[in-house]
Amino acid sequence: MSYVIKAVLCSAQQPEYGEATVCFPIPDAQYDRTARLLEAAKMGAALVQDCQVNEIDSFYRVLDSLKGTTATMDELDYLAKRLDSFCDNEAEQFQAMAHKLGISDIKDFINLTLCCEQATVIADFSKLEEAGKAHRMNLNGGAISTAELEALDGREEALRLIESGAGTITPYGVVYDNGMVLKPVYNGQQFPEYLYDNSLLVLEVEPKAGPREGQNPEYLYLPASEHQIERALLRAGIDGFSDAQMRVDLQALPEKVAEALDLESLSVDDLPSLNRMCGAIRSMTKADLEKLNAVVLMADTSGFASICRLAENLDQFDFIPGVRTAEEYGRYMIRQSGYFEYDEHLEEFYDYRSYGEQRVQQEDGQFNECGYVAYRGEIPLEELMRETSLEQSPQGPQMGGCL
């Protein structure tokens, strides 16, 4: 199954516009298309629960209680992402506790994903040893030493739990809440931080004056689609781009890229080039990432847009990792590059250093801590980095149309 939740949705206010079937989590490449699909059916707003759930298909059968309720597209997406990360035990905990608590509201389902691991579920009474040890780990927040766990009589621990009479029978096993409290971590507008996939930057976004009473910061995961950026800013309670402030909460950029960028003073105006840069980098191979580090050192730039241009034009550079001297470069070219027929019997006659120096001069190449790099594009490197072909309007991302 390629989805966690498949929902048939219609507009809660204007159901006559028809239904739309959406699979969650929504792949990044399909996010904007899905948003437009729902907009055409008069639903999918960022801040209004206008998607009525008519049908739902999921491994998580407890989610059947969402039928007839309303949610936002992003709430369903966030819930599916949280559930997609669950192991079998966490799935049991989630479903059993949701049944015990009688949850039917999307907000409560989301908050349950943030605390259900505190509960203990005994689904197979032939495995009391495992159940008892799992219970002890749950009581300790999942942290227990290997020695303590090995010394524990799991069966005895499980029997004490059963004899306590605190369990509730559910279709998913007997569940013990262990004092779990369903806290409103998700407040119905700003989602708690959750890194689902290989985002390169996680930005904490909020109004310059700080979150209003009862609100929290919102998180933006780059690269992101246009609709994802717009919706994150709306959920953050930002009235206009001049009202926004951001800070980097987590970054997984290539080392030299991160060192070159000024990530301490980001503004919303940086988002188009920063987002596009992350999009170009995320699909790179390990070898390409190493090459990009070398190219950034060579270009000696700190601009978001210029580094974006370098990432998008990486094929215009030659890079040899680990080569740091003219002699090493000459040796590589003569012995390993494939340009020449190397004869080991003539080894003592090769002047690697002179040949390397000649090529470096011809190519205007550079040695740096990553290796040897040379630009072979048709336009000057400075001009390449100055080009502003980013697909954006003069004002950058636009807010509106999702309220």
Stockholm file with secondary structure:
# STOCKHOLM 1.0

chainA/1-403         MSYVIKAVLCSAQQPEYGEATVCFPIPDAQYDRTARLLEAAKMGAALVQDCQVNEIDSFYRVLDSLKGTTATMDELDYLAKRLDSFCDNEAEQFQAMAHKLGISDIKDFINLTLCCEQATVIADFSKLEEAGKAHRMNLNGGAISTAELEALDGREEALRLIESGAGTITPYGVVYDNGMVLKPVYNGQQFPEYLYDNSLLVLEVEPKAGPREGQNPEYLYLPASEHQIERALLRAGIDGFSDAQMRVDLQALPEKVAEALDLESLSVDDLPSLNRMCGAIRSMTKADLEKLNAVVLMADTSGFASICRLAENLDQFDFIPGVRTAEEYGRYMIRQSGYFEYDEHLEEFYDYRSYGEQRVQQEDGQFNECGYVAYRGEIPLEELMRETSLEQSPQGPQMGGCL
#=GR chainA/1-403 SS CCCSEEEEEEESSCGGGCEEEEEESCCGGGHHHHHHHHHHTTCCCSSSCCEEEEEEEESCGGGGGGTTCEECHHHHHHHHHHHHTCCHHHHHHHHHHHHHHTCCCHHHHHHHHTTGGGSEEECCTTCHHHHHHHHHHHHTTTCCCHHHHHHSCHHHHHHHHHHTTCCEEETTEEEECTTCCCCCCSCSSSCCCCCCSCCSEEEEEEETTCCCTTCCCEEEEESCCHHHHHHHHHHTTCSSGGGEEEEEEEECCCHHHHHHSCTTSCCGGGHHHHHHHHHHHHTCCHHHHHHHHHHHHHHTCCCHHHHHHHHHTGGGEEEEETCCSHHHHHHHHHHTSSSSCCCGGGGGGCCHHHHHHHHHHHHTCEEETTEEEEECCSSCHHHHHHCCCCSCCTTCSCCCSCC
#=GC SS_cons         CCCSEEEEEEESSCGGGCEEEEEESCCGGGHHHHHHHHHHTTCCCSSSCCEEEEEEEESCGGGGGGTTCEECHHHHHHHHHHHHTCCHHHHHHHHHHHHHHTCCCHHHHHHHHTTGGGSEEECCTTCHHHHHHHHHHHHTTTCCCHHHHHHSCHHHHHHHHHHTTCCEEETTEEEECTTCCCCCCSCSSSCCCCCCSCCSEEEEEEETTCCCTTCCCEEEEESCCHHHHHHHHHHTTCSSGGGEEEEEEEECCCHHHHHHSCTTSCCGGGHHHHHHHHHHHHTCCHHHHHHHHHHHHHHTCCCHHHHHHHHHTGGGEEEEETCCSHHHHHHHHHHTSSSSCCCGGGGGGCCHHHHHHHHHHHHTCEEETTEEEEECCSSCHHHHHHCCCCSCCTTCSCCCSCC
//
